[in-house]
Amino acid sequence: MQYTNEERLVAWGLAGRRLRASSRLSWSLVNSIRSTGSSLEEGIQAVASRAAVVLNEVGVVPLVDAHELEPLSFPAPQSFDER
């Protein structure tokens, strides 16, 4: 089964790694997560639920149930130069 980058990212987080929202977090990733649900929070929940399946298939027990994730908030995008 092929997994999206969003699913891998959330799977990494559910496995206990700390993810930081920083300038390295691509806004296209945020928009992609947002597009999976009617809100950013619902999109994250949908991706997290699928990511839990990824973890289960590789035998990793998530430290956090996908339904217990608190809604994440991201700062408004600031203009930046992609040079």
ABEGO torsion letter per residue (X at the ends): XBBBAAAAAAAAAAAGBBBBBBAABBAAAAAAAAAABABAAAAAAAAAAAAAAAAAAAGBBBABBAAABBBBBBBBBBBBBAX
